Amino acid sequence: MPFVYIINKATGNGTMSDNAGNFYLKAGDKDTLVVSFVGFVRMKIPVTKLHPNANGEVTIVMKKIIYALGPVTVTSFKIKPYEREKMEKVIQDAKIKPVNAISSPITALYDQFSKRGKEQRKLAAIFEQVFIDELVNQKINAEVVRKLTGDENIDYERFRKYCFALTDYYVLNHDGYDLYYKVMECYYRWKDEGR
């Protein structure tokens, strides 16, 4: 396997296997190799237990870690009032403020171009998208689409991606008949294409 970490526990020296899974590491008879890779059992192998072939090469076989996961229930989350206040404050603070006599242009430039200012704007954009998703989810969600179409097995996420006309902007700016007509129009195309 490529990119496996191999460390000589005695010396602390280590290496990583190449694209073909090959590696070279100097070790004495009394040393122990630690071999690790994400998703595989970490191994501690004494050098005396390694048996080289005629070319002096050793093969190490790793075992996968198998996780048994239980069923997962996905539900929409509710934003708590104190979380909403904090998110709104971050969004408000990220907006560019006009320069007045009290604050200096240097402060405005710092807010605009500093690492902190950029991070603040990125976080504000994430929070704004959370609010948009919440509003969209109030108008159209998996339950509404299933009831409207009568299709209990529809994959809502795939359907939303397929129906490019149902953008967040469209959903937020249309109600009632216009919105549900667009859903059904997409659903009939979805079924005609055998999805």
Secondary structure, DSSP 8 states (H G I E B T S, - for coil): -TT-EEEETTT--EEE--TTS-------TT-EEEEE-TTB--EEEEGGG----TTS-------B----------------HHHHHHHHHHHHHHS-----SSS-HHHHHHHHHSHHHHHHHHHHHHHHHHHHHHHHHHHS-HHHHHHHH--TT--HHHHHHH-TT--HHHHHH--HHHHHHHHHHHHHHHHHTT-
